[in-house]
């Protein structure tokens, strides 16, 4: 598994250090999928597509 530091290093080497780029951990993604808010079905679809 690639560490966060390694991912950041790759982004920096590519010049992708824009503040608009945000990455979240797989654990946080799972939490969002499990509790999508209302309307749940629509939000789940959007989250999975992203």
CHARMM-style PDB file with segment names, atoms N, HN, CA, C and O in Angstrom:
ATOM      1  N   UNK     1       0.846  -1.181   0.000  1.00  0.00      PROA
ATOM      2  CA  UNK     1       0.000   0.000   0.000  1.00  0.00      PROA
ATOM      3  C   UNK     1       0.890   1.243   0.000  1.00  0.00      PROA
ATOM      4  O   UNK     1       1.907   1.295   0.692  1.00  0.00      PROA
ATOM      5  N   UNK     2       0.500   2.212  -0.766  1.00  0.00      PROA
ATOM      6  HN  UNK     2      -0.326   2.170  -1.329  1.00  0.00      PROA
ATOM      7  CA  UNK     2       1.271   3.448  -0.897  1.00  0.00      PROA
ATOM      8  C   UNK     2       0.884   4.391   0.244  1.00  0.00      PROA
ATOM      9  O   UNK     2      -0.297   4.618   0.507  1.00  0.00      PROA
ATOM     10  N   UNK     3       1.895   4.930   0.909  1.00  0.00      PROA
ATOM     11  HN  UNK     3       2.855   4.745   0.695  1.00  0.00      PROA
ATOM     12  CA  UNK     3       1.622   5.832   2.029  1.00  0.00      PROA
ATOM     13  C   UNK     3       1.191   7.205   1.527  1.00  0.00      PROA
ATOM     14  O   UNK     3       1.406   7.551   0.366  1.00  0.00      PROA
ATOM     15  N   UNK     4       0.592   7.965   2.404  1.00  0.00      PROA
ATOM     16  HN  UNK     4       0.418   7.683   3.347  1.00  0.00      PROA
ATOM     17  CA  UNK     4       0.161   9.321   2.069  1.00  0.00      PROA
ATOM     18  C   UNK     4       1.350  10.181   1.681  1.00  0.00      PROA
ATOM     19  O   UNK     4       1.253  10.986   0.754  1.00  0.00      PROA
ATOM     20  N   UNK     5       2.465  10.027   2.369  1.00  0.00      PROA
ATOM     21  HN  UNK     5       2.544   9.374   3.122  1.00  0.00      PROA
ATOM     22  CA  UNK     5       3.664  10.809   2.052  1.00  0.00      PROA
ATOM     23  C   UNK     5       4.150  10.500   0.636  1.00  0.00      PROA
ATOM     24  O   UNK     5       4.583  11.401  -0.082  1.00  0.00      PROA
ATOM     25  N   UNK     6       4.080   9.239   0.238  1.00  0.00      PROA
ATOM     26  HN  UNK     6       3.728   8.507   0.821  1.00  0.00      PROA
ATOM     27  CA  UNK     6       4.499   8.862  -1.106  1.00  0.00      PROA
ATOM     28  C   UNK     6       3.563   9.467  -2.157  1.00  0.00      PROA
ATOM     29  O   UNK     6       4.015   9.906  -3.215  1.00  0.00      PROA
ATOM     30  N   UNK     7       2.265   9.488  -1.864  1.00  0.00      PROA
ATOM     31  HN  UNK     7       1.898   9.132  -1.005  1.00  0.00      PROA
ATOM     32  CA  UNK     7       1.300  10.072  -2.787  1.00  0.00      PROA
ATOM     33  C   UNK     7       1.541  11.566  -2.942  1.00  0.00      PROA
ATOM     34  O   UNK     7       1.491  12.094  -4.053  1.00  0.00      PROA
ATOM     35  N   UNK     8       1.801  12.250  -1.832  1.00  0.00      PROA
ATOM     36  HN  UNK     8       1.842  11.821  -0.929  1.00  0.00      PROA
ATOM     37  CA  UNK     8       2.065  13.685  -1.880  1.00  0.00      PROA
ATOM     38  C   UNK     8       3.334  13.951  -2.676  1.00  0.00      PROA
ATOM     39  O   UNK     8       3.390  14.899  -3.459  1.00  0.00      PROA
ATOM     40  N   UNK     9       4.344  13.127  -2.482  1.00  0.00      PROA
ATOM     41  HN  UNK     9       4.298  12.357  -1.846  1.00  0.00      PROA
ATOM     42  CA  UNK     9       5.602  13.292  -3.208  1.00  0.00      PROA
ATOM     43  C   UNK     9       5.382  13.161  -4.712  1.00  0.00      PROA
ATOM     44  O   UNK     9       5.935  13.935  -5.493  1.00  0.00      PROA
ATOM     45  N   UNK    10       4.575  12.185  -5.117  1.00  0.00      PROA
ATOM     46  HN  UNK    10       4.125  11.556  -4.483  1.00  0.00      PROA
ATOM     47  CA  UNK    10       4.275  11.995  -6.534  1.00  0.00      PROA
ATOM     48  C   UNK    10       3.538  13.216  -7.083  1.00  0.00      PROA
ATOM     49  O   UNK    10       3.855  13.689  -8.174  1.00  0.00      PROA
ATOM     50  N   UNK    11       2.557  13.728  -6.337  1.00  0.00      PROA
ATOM     51  HN  UNK    11       2.300  13.343  -5.450  1.00  0.00      PROA
ATOM     52  CA  UNK    11       1.828  14.914  -6.778  1.00  0.00      PROA
ATOM     53  C   UNK    11       2.761  16.109  -6.922  1.00  0.00      PROA
ATOM     54  O   UNK    11       2.655  16.873  -7.881  1.00  0.00      PROA
ATOM     55  N   UNK    12       3.669  16.268  -5.976  1.00  0.00      PROA
ATOM     56  HN  UNK    12       3.756  15.647  -5.197  1.00  0.00      PROA
ATOM     57  CA  UNK    12       4.608  17.381  -6.036  1.00  0.00      PROA
ATOM     58  C   UNK    12       5.532  17.243  -7.243  1.00  0.00      PROA
ATOM     59  O   UNK    12       5.829  18.235  -7.909  1.00  0.00      PROA
ATOM     60  N   UNK    13       5.984  16.039  -7.527  1.00  0.00      PROA
ATOM     61  HN  UNK    13       5.743  15.234  -6.986  1.00  0.00      PROA
ATOM     62  CA  UNK    13       6.858  15.810  -8.677  1.00  0.00      PROA
ATOM     63  C   UNK    13       6.147  16.109  -9.990  1.00  0.00      PROA
ATOM     64  O   UNK    13       6.763  16.575 -10.949  1.00  0.00      PROA
ATOM     65  N   UNK    14       4.851  15.839 -10.023  1.00  0.00      PROA
ATOM     66  HN  UNK    14       4.351  15.461  -9.244  1.00  0.00      PROA
ATOM     67  CA  UNK    14       4.067  16.122 -11.233  1.00  0.00      PROA
ATOM     68  C   UNK    14       3.658  17.585 -11.316  1.00  0.00      PROA
ATOM     69  O   UNK    14       3.159  18.042 -12.344  1.00  0.00      PROA
ATOM     70  N   UNK    15       3.871  18.311 -10.234  1.00  0.00      PROA
ATOM     71  HN  UNK    15       4.276  17.940  -9.398  1.00  0.00      PROA
ATOM     72  CA  UNK    15       3.478  19.715 -10.228  1.00  0.00      PROA
ATOM     73  C   UNK    15       2.031  19.924  -9.828  1.00  0.00      PROA
ATOM     74  O   UNK    15       1.510  21.031  -9.965  1.00  0.00      PROA
ATOM     75  N   UNK    16       1.372  18.887  -9.338  1.00  0.00      PROA
ATOM     76  HN  UNK    16       1.796  17.988  -9.227  1.00  0.00      PROA
ATOM     77  CA  UNK    16      -0.018  18.977  -8.910  1.00  0.00      PROA
ATOM     78  C   UNK    16      -0.107  19.335  -7.431  1.00  0.00      PROA
ATOM     79  O   UNK    16      -0.492  18.504  -6.608  1.00  0.00      PROA
ATOM     80  N   UNK    17       0.244  20.553  -7.101  1.00  0.00      PROA
ATOM     81  HN  UNK    17       0.557  21.228  -7.769  1.00  0.00      PROA
ATOM     82  CA  UNK    17       0.209  20.953  -5.698  1.00  0.00      PROA
ATOM     83  C   UNK    17      -0.873  21.996  -5.455  1.00  0.00      PROA
ATOM     84  O   UNK    17      -0.839  22.719  -4.459  1.00  0.00      PROA
ATOM     85  N   UNK    18      -1.829  22.068  -6.369  1.00  0.00      PROA
ATOM     86  HN  UNK    18      -1.856  21.481  -7.178  1.00  0.00      PROA
ATOM     87  CA  UNK    18      -2.930  23.010  -6.244  1.00  0.00      PROA
ATOM     88  C   UNK    18      -3.701  22.742  -4.953  1.00  0.00      PROA
ATOM     89  O   UNK    18      -3.972  21.589  -4.615  1.00  0.00      PROA
ATOM     90  N   UNK    19      -4.052  23.800  -4.237  1.00  0.00      PROA
ATOM     91  HN  UNK    19      -3.832  24.736  -4.511  1.00  0.00      PROA
ATOM     92  CA  UNK    19      -4.796  23.652  -2.985  1.00  0.00      PROA
ATOM     93  C   UNK    19      -6.194  23.083  -3.210  1.00  0.00      PROA
ATOM     94  O   UNK    19      -6.824  22.603  -2.267  1.00  0.00      PROA
ATOM     95  N   UNK    20      -6.678  23.131  -4.433  1.00  0.00      PROA
ATOM     96  HN  UNK    20      -6.166  23.520  -5.198  1.00  0.00      PROA
ATOM     97  CA  UNK    20      -8.004  22.610  -4.729  1.00  0.00      PROA
ATOM     98  C   UNK    20      -8.029  21.081  -4.740  1.00  0.00      PROA
ATOM     99  O   UNK    20      -9.107  20.487  -4.686  1.00  0.00      PROA
ATOM    100  N   UNK    21      -6.872  20.438  -4.808  1.00  0.00      PROA
ATOM    101  HN  UNK    21      -5.997  20.921  -4.852  1.00  0.00      PROA
ATOM    102  CA  UNK    21      -6.809  18.981  -4.820  1.00  0.00      PROA
ATOM    103  C   UNK    21      -6.896  18.486  -3.381  1.00  0.00      PROA
ATOM    104  O   UNK    21      -6.064  18.816  -2.536  1.00  0.00      PROA
ATOM    105  N   UNK    22      -7.930  17.683  -3.130  1.00  0.00      PROA
ATOM    106  HN  UNK    22      -8.606  17.415  -3.816  1.00  0.00      PROA
ATOM    107  CA  UNK    22      -8.140  17.161  -1.782  1.00  0.00      PROA
ATOM    108  C   UNK    22      -8.307  15.656  -1.874  1.00  0.00      PROA
ATOM    109  O   UNK    22      -9.031  15.157  -2.735  1.00  0.00      PROA
ATOM    110  N   UNK    23      -7.646  14.944  -1.001  1.00  0.00      PROA
ATOM    111  HN  UNK    23      -7.057  15.349  -0.302  1.00  0.00      PROA
ATOM    112  CA  UNK    23      -7.778  13.494  -0.954  1.00  0.00      PROA
ATOM    113  C   UNK    23      -8.179  13.085   0.455  1.00  0.00      PROA
ATOM    114  O   UNK    23      -7.685  13.638   1.437  1.00  0.00      PROA
ATOM    115  N   UNK    24      -9.078  12.115   0.544  1.00  0.00      PROA
ATOM    116  HN  UNK    24      -9.480  11.667  -0.255  1.00  0.00      PROA
ATOM    117  CA  UNK    24      -9.480  11.612   1.853  1.00  0.00      PROA
ATOM    118  C   UNK    24      -9.176  10.123   1.916  1.00  0.00      PROA
ATOM    119  O   UNK    24      -9.061   9.450   0.892  1.00  0.00      PROA
ATOM    120  N   UNK    25      -9.052   9.633   3.118  1.00  0.00      PROA
ATOM    121  HN  UNK    25      -9.146  10.179   3.950  1.00  0.00      PROA
ATOM    122  CA  UNK    25      -8.670   8.235   3.320  1.00  0.00      PROA
ATOM    123  C   UNK    25      -9.829   7.300   2.954  1.00  0.00      PROA
ATOM    124  O   UNK    25     -10.988   7.715   2.963  1.00  0.00      PROA
ATOM    125  N   UNK    26      -9.517   6.050   2.633  1.00  0.00      PROA
ATOM    126  HN  UNK    26      -8.576   5.713   2.625  1.00  0.00      PROA
ATOM    127  CA  UNK    26     -10.575   5.076   2.345  1.00  0.00      PROA
ATOM    128  C   UNK    26     -11.541   4.902   3.523  1.00  0.00      PROA
ATOM    129  O   UNK    26     -12.729   4.652   3.319  1.00  0.00      PROA
ATOM    130  N   UNK    27     -11.041   5.033   4.731  1.00  0.00      PROA
ATOM    131  HN  UNK    27     -10.076   5.236   4.896  1.00  0.00      PROA
ATOM    132  CA  UNK    27     -11.906   4.920   5.901  1.00  0.00      PROA
ATOM    133  C   UNK    27     -12.932   6.045   5.931  1.00  0.00      PROA
ATOM    134  O   UNK    27     -14.101   5.818   6.240  1.00  0.00      PROA
ATOM    135  N   UNK    28     -12.489   7.268   5.605  1.00  0.00      PROA
ATOM    136  HN  UNK    28     -11.539   7.452   5.354  1.00  0.00      PROA
ATOM    137  CA  UNK    28     -13.412   8.401   5.572  1.00  0.00      PROA
ATOM    138  C   UNK    28     -14.433   8.244   4.455  1.00  0.00      PROA
ATOM    139  O   UNK    28     -15.595   8.614   4.624  1.00  0.00      PROA
ATOM    140  N   UNK    29     -14.018   7.703   3.324  1.00  0.00      PROA
ATOM    141  HN  UNK    29     -13.074   7.402   3.187  1.00  0.00      PROA
ATOM    142  CA  UNK    29     -14.952   7.445   2.221  1.00  0.00      PROA
ATOM    143  C   UNK    29     -16.029   6.473   2.684  1.00  0.00      PROA
ATOM    144  O   UNK    29     -17.213   6.676   2.415  1.00  0.00      PROA
ATOM    145  N   UNK    30     -15.618   5.421   3.377  1.00  0.00      PROA
ATOM    146  HN  UNK    30     -14.656   5.256   3.595  1.00  0.00      PROA
ATOM    147  CA  UNK    30     -16.578   4.430   3.863  1.00  0.00      PROA
ATOM    148  C   UNK    30     -17.577   5.066   4.825  1.00  0.00      PROA
ATOM    149  O   UNK    30     -18.766   4.754   4.768  1.00  0.00      PROA
ATOM    150  N   UNK    31     -17.120   5.942   5.700  1.00  0.00      PROA
ATOM    151  HN  UNK    31     -16.153   6.195   5.747  1.00  0.00      PROA
ATOM    152  CA  UNK    31     -18.016   6.631   6.628  1.00  0.00      PROA
ATOM    153  C   UNK    31     -19.032   7.478   5.873  1.00  0.00      PROA
ATOM    154  O   UNK    31     -20.207   7.513   6.237  1.00  0.00      PROA
ATOM    155  N   UNK    32     -18.588   8.153   4.834  1.00  0.00      PROA
ATOM    156  HN  UNK    32     -17.633   8.125   4.538  1.00  0.00      PROA
ATOM    157  CA  UNK    32     -19.491   8.987   4.032  1.00  0.00      PROA
ATOM    158  C   UNK    32     -20.526   8.121   3.324  1.00  0.00      PROA
ATOM    159  O   UNK    32     -21.700   8.485   3.261  1.00  0.00      PROA
ATOM    160  N   UNK    33     -20.099   6.979   2.792  1.00  0.00      PROA
ATOM    161  HN  UNK    33     -19.145   6.684   2.843  1.00  0.00      PROA
ATOM    162  CA  UNK    33     -21.018   6.077   2.096  1.00  0.00      PROA
ATOM    163  C   UNK    33     -22.053   5.513   3.071  1.00  0.00      PROA
ATOM    164  O   UNK    33     -23.223   5.358   2.720  1.00  0.00      PROA
ATOM    165  N   UNK    34     -21.623   5.210   4.279  1.00  0.00      PROA
ATOM    166  HN  UNK    34     -20.673   5.336   4.564  1.00  0.00      PROA
ATOM    167  CA  UNK    34     -22.531   4.629   5.264  1.00  0.00      PROA
ATOM    168  C   UNK    34     -23.543   5.642   5.799  1.00  0.00      PROA
ATOM    169  O   UNK    34     -24.638   5.252   6.204  1.00  0.00      PROA
ATOM    170  N   UNK    35     -23.204   6.930   5.808  1.00  0.00      PROA
ATOM    171  HN  UNK    35     -22.314   7.246   5.478  1.00  0.00      PROA
ATOM    172  CA  UNK    35     -24.079   7.969   6.334  1.00  0.00      PROA
ATOM    173  C   UNK    35     -24.150   9.131   5.340  1.00  0.00      PROA
ATOM    174  O   UNK    35     -23.566  10.190   5.574  1.00  0.00      PROA
ATOM    175  N   UNK    36     -24.872   8.928   4.222  1.00  0.00      PROA
ATOM    176  HN  UNK    36     -25.346   8.068   4.032  1.00  0.00      PROA
ATOM    177  CA  UNK    36     -24.854   9.924   3.152  1.00  0.00      PROA
ATOM    178  C   UNK    36     -25.728  11.151   3.378  1.00  0.00      PROA
ATOM    179  O   UNK    36     -25.604  12.126   2.637  1.00  0.00      PROA
ATOM    180  N   UNK    37     -26.587  11.135   4.352  1.00  0.00      PROA
ATOM    181  HN  UNK    37     -26.688  10.342   4.954  1.00  0.00      PROA
ATOM    182  CA  UNK    37     -27.486  12.266   4.537  1.00  0.00      PROA
ATOM    183  C   UNK    37     -28.735  12.093   3.680  1.00  0.00      PROA
ATOM    184  O   UNK    37     -28.911  11.070   3.018  1.00  0.00      PROA
ATOM    185  N   UNK    38     -29.590  13.098   3.701  1.00  0.00      PROA
ATOM    186  HN  UNK    38     -29.446  13.928   4.238  1.00  0.00      PROA
ATOM    187  CA  UNK    38     -30.864  13.011   3.005  1.00  0.00      PROA
ATOM    188  C   UNK    38     -30.828  13.842   1.729  1.00  0.00      PROA
ATOM    189  O   UNK    38     -30.289  14.948   1.763  1.00  0.00      PROA
ATOM    190  N   UNK    39     -31.352  13.390   0.645  1.00  0.00      PROA
ATOM    191  HN  UNK    39     -31.789  12.491   0.618  1.00  0.00      PROA
ATOM    192  CA  UNK    39     -31.972  12.097   0.320  1.00  0.00      PROA
ATOM    193  C   UNK    39     -30.903  11.018   0.113  1.00  0.00      PROA
ATOM    194  O   UNK    39     -30.012  11.161  -0.724  1.00  0.00      PROA
ATOM    195  N   UNK    40     -31.009   9.961   0.874  1.00  0.00      PROA
ATOM    196  HN  UNK    40     -31.733   9.845   1.554  1.00  0.00      PROA
ATOM    197  CA  UNK    40     -29.954   8.950   0.962  1.00  0.00      PROA
ATOM    198  C   UNK    40     -29.640   8.271  -0.364  1.00  0.00      PROA
ATOM    199  O   UNK    40     -28.468   8.139  -0.716  1.00  0.00      PROA
ATOM    200  N   UNK    41     -30.641   7.840  -1.099  1.00  0.00      PROA
ATOM    201  HN  UNK    41     -31.593   7.948  -0.813  1.00  0.00      PROA
ATOM    202  CA  UNK    41     -30.374   7.102  -2.346  1.00  0.00      PROA
ATOM    203  C   UNK    41     -29.638   7.983  -3.347  1.00  0.00      PROA
ATOM    204  O   UNK    41     -28.654   7.556  -3.949  1.00  0.00      PROA
ATOM    205  N   UNK    42     -30.104   9.185  -3.519  1.00  0.00      PROA
ATOM    206  HN  UNK    42     -30.904   9.532  -3.030  1.00  0.00      PROA
ATOM    207  CA  UNK    42     -29.454  10.112  -4.452  1.00  0.00      PROA
ATOM    208  C   UNK    42     -28.020  10.398  -4.014  1.00  0.00      PROA
ATOM    209  O   UNK    42     -27.102  10.365  -4.834  1.00  0.00      PROA
ATOM    210  N   UNK    43     -27.827  10.674  -2.747  1.00  0.00      PROA
ATOM    211  HN  UNK    43     -28.573  10.700  -2.081  1.00  0.00      PROA
ATOM    212  CA  UNK    43     -26.491  10.982  -2.246  1.00  0.00      PROA
ATOM    213  C   UNK    43     -25.547   9.799  -2.379  1.00  0.00      PROA
ATOM    214  O   UNK    43     -24.376   9.977  -2.716  1.00  0.00      PROA
ATOM    215  N   UNK    44     -26.043   8.580  -2.117  1.00  0.00      PROA
ATOM    216  HN  UNK    44     -26.994   8.435  -1.844  1.00  0.00      PROA
ATOM    217  CA  UNK    44     -25.205   7.396  -2.273  1.00  0.00      PROA
ATOM    218  C   UNK    44     -24.735   7.246  -3.721  1.00  0.00      PROA
ATOM    219  O   UNK    44     -23.574   6.920  -3.971  1.00  0.00      PROA
ATOM    220  N   UNK    45     -25.640   7.483  -4.669  1.00  0.00      PROA
ATOM    221  HN  UNK    45     -26.583   7.748  -4.466  1.00  0.00      PROA
ATOM    222  CA  UNK    45     -25.268   7.380  -6.076  1.00  0.00      PROA
ATOM    223  C   UNK    45     -24.189   8.397  -6.446  1.00  0.00      PROA
ATOM    224  O   UNK    45     -23.219   8.060  -7.125  1.00  0.00      PROA
ATOM    225  N   UNK    46     -24.359   9.622  -6.004  1.00  0.00      PROA
ATOM    226  HN  UNK    46     -25.147   9.895  -5.453  1.00  0.00      PROA
ATOM    227  CA  UNK    46     -23.376  10.667  -6.299  1.00  0.00      PROA
ATOM    228  C   UNK    46     -22.034  10.321  -5.677  1.00  0.00      PROA
ATOM    229  O   UNK    46     -20.994  10.452  -6.322  1.00  0.00      PROA
ATOM    230  N   UNK    47     -22.053   9.883  -4.438  1.00  0.00      PROA
ATOM    231  HN  UNK    47     -22.898   9.776  -3.914  1.00  0.00      PROA
ATOM    232  CA  UNK    47     -20.803   9.549  -3.732  1.00  0.00      PROA
ATOM    233  C   UNK    47     -20.085   8.413  -4.458  1.00  0.00      PROA
ATOM    234  O   UNK    47     -18.871   8.478  -4.656  1.00  0.00      PROA
ATOM    235  N   UNK    48     -20.810   7.391  -4.850  1.00  0.00      PROA
ATOM    236  HN  UNK    48     -21.795   7.339  -4.689  1.00  0.00      PROA
ATOM    237  CA  UNK    48     -20.170   6.251  -5.526  1.00  0.00      PROA
ATOM    238  C   UNK    48     -19.635   6.641  -6.901  1.00  0.00      PROA
ATOM    239  O   UNK    48     -18.607   6.119  -7.333  1.00  0.00      PROA
ATOM    240  N   UNK    49     -20.316   7.548  -7.588  1.00  0.00      PROA
ATOM    241  HN  UNK    49     -21.151   7.971  -7.237  1.00  0.00      PROA
ATOM    242  CA  UNK    49     -19.832   7.997  -8.885  1.00  0.00      PROA
ATOM    243  C   UNK    49     -18.559   8.824  -8.762  1.00  0.00      PROA
ATOM    244  O   UNK    49     -17.683   8.773  -9.626  1.00  0.00      PROA
ATOM    245  N   UNK    50     -18.469   9.584  -7.679  1.00  0.00      PROA
ATOM    246  HN  UNK    50     -19.180   9.625  -6.978  1.00  0.00      PROA
ATOM    247  CA  UNK    50     -17.265  10.398  -7.474  1.00  0.00      PROA
ATOM    248  C   UNK    50     -16.096   9.506  -7.145  1.00  0.00      PROA
ATOM    249  OT1 UNK    50     -14.986   9.996  -6.936  1.00  0.00      PROA
TER     250      UNK     50
END
